[in-house]
Amino acid sequence: MKRIGVMMSLLLVALTLAAGNKLTLSDITQGEFRPKSMPAVQALADGESYAQLSADYRRIVKYSYKTGKETGVLFDVATAKGADLPYIEGYIVSPDGSRLLIQTDTNPIYRHSFTSTYYIYTVRNNRLAPLSENGPQQTPLFSPDGQQIAFVRDNNIFLVKLLYDNAEVQVTKDGRRNEVINGIPDWVNEEEFGNARAMVFTADSRQLVWVRYDESKVKEYAMPLYKGLKPELTDFADYPGFYSYKYPIAGEENSRATVWSFDIASRQTRQLQLPIEADGYVPRLKMTSDAAQVAVFTLNRHQDCLRIFLCNPLSTVCRQVIEEKVPKYVREEVVEGIQISQNHILLPSDRTGWMHLYLYNMNGQLLRQVDDGAYEVSEVYGYDEATGNTYFASHENGATDQRVWVARKDGRRECLTPRAGWSIAVFSKNFQYFIHTWSDIQTPPVYTLCDQKGKTLATLLDNQPLQDKLAGYDMGRRELFTLTTQDGVELNGWMVKPADFNPARKYPVIMYQYGGPGSQQVKNAWGLGMASQGAILEQLLSQQGYICVCVDNRGTGGRGAEFEKCTYLNLGKLEAHDQVEAAKWLAHQSWVDKNRIAIWGWSFGGFNTLMAMSEGSDVFRCGIAIAPPTSWRYYDTVYTERFMRTPKENPQGYDDCPIARAEKLHGALLLCHGMADDNVHFRNTAEYTEALVQADKDFEQLVYTNRNHGIFGGNTRLHLYRQCLRFFGRNL
């Protein structure tokens, strides 16, 4: 009997080991399965080296592109003189490499903007000196000669002259909170054009050019703030306070943007004669190689006409060189992707129905179309003046696949990263090398060093420890698939099935989606799912017996202008319909319990959830909407009008929204929102819940004190996810 008992014990141990470990929410939210990355990599001017912040955030290390080996230390907090820093949070290298700006004490403002205390580090004498002693700074910028640094503080521009004992000069004096902003964008321009700086030097370092935003006529939005915890706002311990800022909602007045120059020697300020509509946008400024001209991009309010001007900061004359007009709207990726080299302008455009690249000279003459075909260019890396080569990433092998390409001057194209999956490149200054980040749906990111022909020179980081760690858990297999709706629309998707999946069983399904214009959630890449990290949250749900599915509806990116822009003027209608169609397709699979299908999403995904649950079909047992817009009348001008025009022009499009559909809501609903959400205001949930109450619809609600659109801080994200999983447990 004793021998049998020992054998049974050994068998139980073996079965336990075979079963594998179980994921926990706390491990997920604490980043236990987050892949390692290469933080703060910067290509250095010599073209042969790159810099990287060390894992302990105490050193800036120099590496060789040829070998990937460390060749020196640019900065070390342990040995630097002049200031005692425990660690650093970022850095900027001067054009000649003789100085660095060291970033400390960072405080975020909005999605891209923050204030920091910067130090000037001089490599020659190993010494730190404060950039300014008059308060934190924003967006510091070295002049091309490396002898000056411009920055913004309290909406004004300042200039530090390094050759004059770091003398600080105030360039503008009219900046005032909620009235005038110099050198940095206002909230809506920062958020929707993905930019935190609005100033450049000229190539000779003699002029500074910037955008001035007059937001005095933009209406304010105020959010209540409470004491809260993590962080604790002690100023509001007795009485609540509020945060007020300028936020233009659809159809309302925007900031007035003008462009100005400052002659550093004469200290003369001039307004450039930029022909822009009063309600138009200036989404970018770029330096050119010609000191007599700066490139200025403008967009009309409808965002269907992009113009590029070359402006003379001294004469103030602005000359239009390129006009890009396309049906419906110019995609944000176009503005972000424009590259200006020494003698050329590289412009992404979907004028043929597919995003491709077009090469112009500096006079605006089209020289050639760089590439062509029924696929999308997805990333623009640049044009090599020395060879005529153009480097980019594209979806030539399908929307879920991204690879890096070079287009030769003679029209030949070569794939530099032929492996299926998702590739991203960071090129050296001379395009001789690139750091290649590759992953696929089964494999965490692998970082390698490649030459200009795509040959791998060294593996820098392979995330094998994460692979080994995940192998000890009961992980379901991630699968890509396609489905065809009853309307004949083919949609891409991925799913995670339980590790012990049995096709003879019927499983509940949870559909995660985002679905917004130009977005992609379905990729042959690692960063998938609600919590990313290889769909790690979906893996936890699969361990609890769910099948998790994600489908990219019409309106999403990677599949051409027609697929993406078909939702124009009617955001939510086709997107929600496609999610309903995907649920119906799932309901017909033999291994799905058609009576237990749920849907959830965050931000636009929350909006899409509400629209789908109110589309008129009863396919969803329950759903969760996190930080959802519920009426586009409440959202900002730039984003909303790009896809919907104004409420006055398109009232029918705006009127079809979750609030208007409240009476049609079907299924159990959980709403989650942060009260200090500066992006999708809590107003959206407040007005929607009132519509649900008056429609006599039951729902559950979670409100998070002082939390923004990301709903994080302290224990917040863990709490949010736990409530969501419990909601699914109760209803599925």
Salt bridges, closest charged atoms under 4 A:
GLU32 OE1 - LYS469 NZ 3.15
GLU70 OE2 - ARG59 NH1 3.79
GLU168 OE2 - ARG153 NH2 2.73
ASP174 OD2 - ARG212 NE 2.72
GLU179 OE1 - ARG176 NE 2.94
GLU191 OE2 - ARG111 NH2 2.76
GLU232 OE2 - LYS227 NZ 3.52
GLU252 OE1 - LYS219 NZ 3.37
GLU253 OE2 - ARG256 NH2 3.24
ASP304 OD2 - ARG645 NH2 3.75
GLU323 OE2 - ARG307 NE 2.87
GLU324 OE1 - ARG351 NH2 2.62
GLU332 OE1 - ARG642 NH1 3.85
ASP350 OD2 - ARG331 NE 3.02
ASP350 OD2 - LYS565 NZ 2.95
ASP371 OD2 - HIS356 ND1 2.69
GLU376 OE1 - ARG331 NH1 2.65
GLU385 OE2 - HIS344 ND1 3.01
GLU396 OE1 - ARG413 NH1 2.62
ASP401 OD1 - ARG403 NE 2.73
ASP410 OD2 - ARG412 NE 2.85
GLU414 OE1 - ARG408 NH2 3.03
GLU414 OE2 - ARG412 NH1 3.18
ASP474 OD2 - LYS22 NZ 2.93
GLU479 OE1 - LYS497 NZ 3.75
ASP487 OD2 - HIS577 NE2 2.62
GLU564 OE1 - ARG331 NH1 3.01
ASP578 OD1 - ARG554 NH2 2.84
GLU581 OE2 - LYS584 NZ 3.88
ASP593 OD2 - ARG596 NE 2.77
GLU615 OE2 - HIS577 ND1 2.84
GLU641 OE1 - ARG301 NE 2.68
GLU649 OE2 - HIS302 NE2 2.74
ASP655 OD1 - ARG633 NH2 2.58
ASP656 OD1 - ARG661 NE 2.79
ASP677 OD2 - HIS673 NE2 3.40
ASP677 OD2 - HIS709 ND1 2.71
GLU700 OE1 - ARG730 NH2 2.69
